[in-house]
Amino acid sequence: MAARGRGSAAGSRAPLVAGATFLCVAVLLLAAAIPAAEAGTTYLVGDAAGWTHNVDYGQWVAGMTFHAGDILVFKYNTTYHDVTWVSKGGYRKCIVSPKGRAPVYHTGYDAVTLPRGTHYFICGAPGHCSDGMKLAVTVY
């Protein structure tokens, strides 16, 4: 009769342990090779003042570097303001594009995820853009 004991049971587990170890190492190497997805930075436009009159948005944006995936949060009073994503010409002339051509936000707490490029935002309420409620951001 063949002897049964600890030695024979341990010997039969050796391939399983080696296989499990190999699998763990392979998973760790694969995980290290895949770059982690970076979450974008969230910016409250105008900081504590929010999206309103009497804020110099050119000064607010000065020195900031925006990256694709960053989020701008526009916080404002919906009775008086909105946020309209416009073209460069719309930004310069304070003109909202014809209906349906530019996104217009009305919630009072709008989060806009930025793609690469230069983007322009204005308040579409009459006179507000010309009073300075406009923001241009370049995104890398």
C-alpha positions in Angstrom: 0.0 0.0 0.0 1.1 3.5 -0.8 1.7 5.7 2.2 -0.5 8.7 2.6 0.5 11.6 4.6 1.3 15.3 4.5 4.2 14.9 2.0 2.0 13.4 -0.7 -0.8 16.0 -0.3 1.7 18.9 -0.4 3.3 17.6 -3.5 0.0 17.5 -5.4 -0.7 21.2 -4.5 2.6 22.5 -5.9 1.3 23.0 -9.5 -1.8 24.9 -8.1 0.3 27.2 -6.0 2.7 27.9 -8.8 -0.2 28.6 -11.2 -1.9 30.9 -8.7 1.3 32.8 -8.1 1.9 33.2 -11.8 -1.6 34.5 -12.2 -1.2 37.1 -9.4 2.1 38.3 -10.8 0.6 38.5 -14.4 -2.4 40.6 -13.1 -0.1 42.9 -11.1 2.2 43.5 -14.2 -0.8 44.1 -16.4 -2.3 46.6 -13.9 1.0 48.5 -13.7 1.2 48.7 -17.5 -2.2 50.3 -17.9 -2.1 54.1 -17.0 -4.6 55.1 -14.5 -7.4 57.3 -15.8 -6.9 60.7 -14.3 -10.0 62.6 -13.2 -10.2 66.1 -14.4 -9.9 69.1 -12.0 -13.1 70.9 -11.1 -13.1 74.7 -11.1 -15.8 76.9 -9.6 -15.9 79.8 -12.1 -15.4 83.0 -10.3 -14.6 81.1 -7.1 -16.9 82.2 -4.2 -18.5 85.0 -6.2 -19.6 82.5 -8.9 -20.9 83.5 -12.4 -22.2 87.1 -11.8 -21.5 90.8 -12.4 -18.4 92.5 -11.0 -16.0 89.6 -11.5 -13.0 90.0 -13.8 -13.1 86.5 -15.5 -9.9 87.4 -17.5 -8.1 87.9 -14.2 -9.8 84.8 -12.6 -8.5 82.5 -15.4 -5.0 84.1 -15.5 -2.3 81.7 -14.6 -4.5 78.6 -14.7 -3.8 75.7 -17.0 -6.8 73.7 -18.1 -6.6 70.1 -19.4 -9.0 68.0 -21.4 -11.4 66.5 -18.9 -11.3 69.4 -16.5 -14.7 70.7 -15.4 -15.9 74.2 -15.1 -18.8 74.7 -12.7 -20.9 77.8 -13.3 -22.9 78.7 -10.2 -25.4 81.6 -10.6 -28.9 83.0 -10.0 -31.2 81.6 -12.7 -33.5 84.6 -12.4 -30.8 86.9 -13.9 -28.2 84.8 -15.7 -27.4 81.8 -17.9 -24.3 80.3 -19.5 -24.0 80.1 -23.2 -21.1 78.3 -24.9 -20.4 80.5 -28.0 -17.9 80.9 -30.9 -14.9 83.2 -30.8 -17.0 85.8 -32.7 -19.9 85.4 -30.3 -17.5 86.0 -27.5 -16.0 89.1 -29.1 -19.3 90.6 -30.1 -21.4 89.3 -27.2 -23.8 87.6 -29.6 -25.6 84.3 -28.8 -25.7 82.0 -31.7 -29.1 81.3 -33.4 -31.3 78.9 -31.4 -30.0 75.4 -31.3 -26.4 76.2 -32.4 -24.8 76.9 -29.1 -25.4 75.1 -25.8 -27.3 77.2 -23.3 -27.3 76.3 -19.7 -30.1 77.4 -17.2 -29.8 75.3 -14.1 -27.8 77.6 -11.9 -25.2 75.0 -11.2 -23.9 73.8 -14.6 -20.9 71.5 -14.9 -19.2 71.7 -18.3 -16.5 69.1 -19.1 -13.8 70.7 -21.3 -12.4 69.2 -24.5 -9.1 70.4 -26.0 -9.1 73.8 -27.7 -10.2 77.3 -26.8 -13.7 77.7 -25.5 -15.8 80.8 -25.0 -18.7 81.3 -22.5 -21.0 84.3 -22.1 -24.0 85.3 -20.1 -26.8 85.6 -22.6 -28.9 88.1 -20.6 -29.0 91.5 -22.4 -26.0 93.6 -21.5 -24.4 91.1 -19.2 -21.7 90.0 -21.6 -20.7 93.5 -22.5 -20.5 94.3 -18.8 -17.9 91.5 -18.4 -19.7 88.3 -17.9 -17.6 86.4 -20.4 -14.9 83.8 -20.1 -12.4 82.3 -22.5 -10.4 79.2 -21.6 -7.7 77.4 -23.5 -7.6 73.7 -22.8 -4.5 71.4 -23.4 
